[in-house]
Amino acid sequence: MNRPAHPSLRRKLLIHLWGPLFIVLALGAFGGMTIARHIGYLVHDQWLLDSAMTLAAQVKVKDSRIALDLPQSAIEMFEWDRVDRIYGEVMSQAQGRLFSNAPFPAPPREPLSGEPLYYDATINGNAVRIVAIAQAAPAGTKDTVRIRVGETIHKREEIARQILFLWVPLQAAILLFVGTFIWLAVTRSLRKVDEIAARLADYEPDSLTPIADVESTPREIEPLINAINRLVQKLHEAQDSQKRFIANAAHQLRTPLAALQVQTQRVLREQDPLKHGQALADVHRAVTRLHHVTHQLLTLMRSERQAKTTLTLAPLDLAALARKELERWTDAAVARDIDLGYDGPEGSLMVHGEPHLLRELVSNLLDNAIRYNADGGTVTLSLIDAPALLRVEDDGPGIPENERALVLERFYRGATSENEGCGLGLSIAREIAARHGAQLTIAANPSSRGMRVDVVFQQQNEGDILLSLS
């Protein structure tokens, strides 16, 4: 199936410039020819009027009768023309025809005294231009004289052809010159776009650099280049983030996999039932750690993928969701003799959110608090209304103040941490909170030496919300 050709900006510009230019020149040529033809006709019409007035001047009164004093030689001079045929007629209202060398057709109307009447007609099969005038007879009579002079239109048409032969090449030369100038101007103006396209075509995945010399580009292209530079910068940052994530994820997965391999070889090697059971317990711990790391990585990837699309926030009961997650972590807390408590409303606490991601947020905060707390410690999940606030407190070792911002970064583990965590729990919780327009903060537990994590939900409207992190 043939795909339609991509539209060309250069072609569009040239069409939009050449089209009006051609129309303007065509209208100018037509208008110029019309004006020249009109002026040519005016000149010849004036000659016709002069000829008619010359005949009128030869009308005399003899013996109370009108006569045309026009000798044969004058008639011959009147009729002579190298190109056209000249026709004349002098009529007296009382006496009839005084002079005529051809049958004249009647005019469309009678001419008014002192006002020439021009019209086109045919005499002896020839197209002619005729002027008709009417004037009172000389003193001594009460007669009216009507004079008509006609001329074939060969000279008029010849002048129109000469004007056409001169005007068309001139207009064509102007069209060619201006069209070439427009083409050169458009091509030169779009050369910068071609250079940018060439640079973008040469981009390699490992060398994403913004386009330089933005100040020297045309003002109309500058927003496009700035947008491309912002896109290149975002791609570069995303690429660096992906590289760091892959490197850190590979490191985090390599350790439990190596431990699992060693412990598995130990299980196969041990013959003593007691040591064999201890080796299986070590294998179980390695598998548990591998499962935890894999789950955290998949959760982080799922959170990032949803961040790139529209996140659908719907009303949900945060209190019910938190209590259910608390029940899921009860066994882990009991196994370490940790007092896992709930301080919040027994009823509902409504917020707008995505249920799966909010469950992951609560789960990561509880997991982090239980995992890094000492045996026999305390972990409390609290909920406060207006605004909705989710709080997880523990009495564990806490986090030094200079590390509280760092623990929110991926794969970061505090210097005092002795647990086999992967450094993703708080990072995932922070990103999920940000997807919901909430703010996650870490502070010291004012009632003990442990840590307190607060997630404050802002008021939101129901519907689809697109959130992005810087």
Secondary structure as GFF3:
##gff-version 3
##sequence-region A 1 470
A	DSSP	alpha_helix	9	57	.	.	.	ID=ss1
A	DSSP	beta_strand	59	62	.	.	.	ID=ss2
A	DSSP	beta_strand	65	68	.	.	.	ID=ss3
A	DSSP	alpha_helix	72	79	.	.	.	ID=ss4
A	DSSP	beta_strand	86	92	.	.	.	ID=ss5
A	DSSP	beta_strand	96	100	.	.	.	ID=ss6
A	DSSP	beta_strand	117	123	.	.	.	ID=ss7
A	DSSP	beta_strand	126	136	.	.	.	ID=ss8
A	DSSP	beta_strand	144	152	.	.	.	ID=ss9
A	DSSP	alpha_helix	154	189	.	.	.	ID=ss10
A	DSSP	alpha_helix	191	201	.	.	.	ID=ss11
A	DSSP	alpha_helix	222	269	.	.	.	ID=ss12
A	DSSP	alpha_helix	273	307	.	.	.	ID=ss13
A	DSSP	beta_strand	311	317	.	.	.	ID=ss14
A	DSSP	alpha_helix	318	328	.	.	.	ID=ss15
A	DSSP	alpha_helix	330	335	.	.	.	ID=ss16
A	DSSP	beta_strand	339	343	.	.	.	ID=ss17
A	DSSP	beta_strand	350	353	.	.	.	ID=ss18
A	DSSP	alpha_helix	355	371	.	.	.	ID=ss19
A	DSSP	beta_strand	378	384	.	.	.	ID=ss20
A	DSSP	beta_strand	389	394	.	.	.	ID=ss21
A	DSSP	three_ten_helix	401	403	.	.	.	ID=ss22
A	DSSP	three_ten_helix	406	408	.	.	.	ID=ss23
A	DSSP	alpha_helix	425	435	.	.	.	ID=ss24
A	DSSP	beta_strand	439	444	.	.	.	ID=ss25
A	DSSP	beta_strand	451	456	.	.	.	ID=ss26
A	DSSP	beta_strand	463	465	.	.	.	ID=ss27
###
